[in-house]
Amino acid sequence: MPSWQDRSVWVPALTYLGLLPFAACIVADQLFQAPLASQIFQVYGLAIAAFLLGSWWGIALTRTALGHMPWFEIGLSNALVILAVMIFLMPPVWGLLAQGGLFVGLLAVERWRSVFRSAPSYYQRMRHGVTVLVALLHGLMAVLQMSTTG
C-alpha cells in the first residue's frame, strides 16, 4: 500500500480521477439528452485549463533563479487563459474541438520550455496520458454534439 505522502502514486491517481466529470457529462448527455451536460463539460474544461495555467506561475517562479523573472511563461499563461475563455465562448462543437486542442497545446508548451521539463518523470508521463484522454473525450463529445445537432 502506498504511503499517504507518495506523490508518484497520489498525483496521477487524483489527476485521472479528474477525468470522471468529463466522462459523466458524456454519459448524462447521451442517456438523458441533457443539453446542460455539454455546457458543464466545457465549463469544467475551462476550469481545468485555468488551473493548469495558474500553476505555471508557481512552477516558473520556483524554477527560475532569484533575480530573474520568468516573463515569457507568465505572459504566455495569461494569454492562454484569455484564449481559453474565448474558446469557451465559441459555438459548442467548435469550442469542444478547440478546447481539446488547447490541452494538447498546453502539454506541448510544457515539453518545450525547460522550466516545465524539470517536473518529475512520473508527472510528465501522467501529463501525457491524461492529455491524450482529455483530447479524446473532447473529440468524442464534439462528435456526439454534431450527431444531435444535425
N, C-alpha and C positions, 0 to 999 in steps of 0.2 A: 504494500500500500504506500502511495507516495506521501511524502511529508506535506503538511499544510503550507510549507514555505517553498516548495519546489516549483519555481516559476516555469520550468521547462515542461511541466505537466499541466498546471492550472491555467496559464495564459492561453495556450492553444485550446484547452477544453472550454474555457469560458468564451473564447472567440468563436469557436464552431457552434456553441450553443446560441450565440448571437445571430446565427442564420435562421433559427427557428421562427422568428417573426416574419421573415420573408416567405418561408415555406407555408406558414399558417395563413398568410394573406392569399397565397395562390390557391390553397385548399378552400378557403372561405369564398374566394371569387368563383371557383368552379362549382362547389357544392351548393352554394346559396345564391349564386348570381348577385353577389353583394358589390355594387359599384364602389362602395366606400373602401373595400379591401384593396383595390388598386391605388387609391389615394393614400391609404395608410402605408402601403408598400413604399410609395415614393417619399412620403414624409420620413419614414424610418431610414430610407437610403440617404436622404438629406442629413438626418441627424448623425448617421454613421460617418458620412463624409466630413461633416463639421467636426466631429470628434477626432477623426484621424488628422485632419489639417490643424486642429488646435494642438494636438500632441506634437506636431512638427516643431512648434515653438520651443517646447521644453527640451526636445531632443537636440535641436540646433543650438540652443543656449547652453546646454550642459556639455555638448560635444565640441564646442568651439572654444579655443584658448581665450583666457581673460585678456581684455584689451582689444579683442576683435568682435565685431558684430556680424552675425550671420544674416546680412541684409537680403541676400538672394533668397534663402529659404523662407524667411519671414514674409518677404514681399510676395513670393510665389504662393505661400499658404493663403495670404489674404486674397490674392487674385483668384485662386481656385475656389475659395469659399463663395466669392461673388459669382463665379461661373456655376457652382453647384446650385445656387439659388436661381440663377437664370434658367438652368436646365429644369429645375423643379417647376418653373412657370411655363414650360413648353407644353404643347399638346401631349396627352398621356403616352401614346405609343412611342413617339419620338423622344419624349422625356425619359421613358424607361430605357430605351436603347442608349441614349446619351449618358444617362446616369451609370449604366453598366460600363460604358466606355470610360467614364471618369474614374471609376475604381481601378481599371486597368492602367490608366494614365498615372494615377497616384502611385501604384506599385512601380511603374517604370521610373518615375522620379526617385523613388526610394532606392532603386537599383543604380541609378545614375549618379546621385550625389553622395560623395564619400561620407558626409556626416551621418547619413542614414544607413549606409552599408556597414557601419560598425556595430549594428544590432547583433545580438547573439544568433547563432546559426539556427537554433530551434525556432526563433521568432521569424527569421527570414523564410524558412520552409513553410511555416504556418501562414505567413502573409501571402505567399504564392498560392498555396492550396485554397485558402479562403477567398482570395480574389478570383480565382478561376470559378469557384462555386457561385460567388455573388454575381459575376458576369453572366453565367449560365442561367441563374434564377431570374435575372433581369431580362435576358433574352426570351426565356420561357413566358414570363408574364407579358411581355410585349406581343409575342405571337398569339397568346391566348386573348389578349385585348383586340388584336387585329381580327381574330376569328369571330368575336362577338359584335364588333362594330361594322362588319360588312366586308 
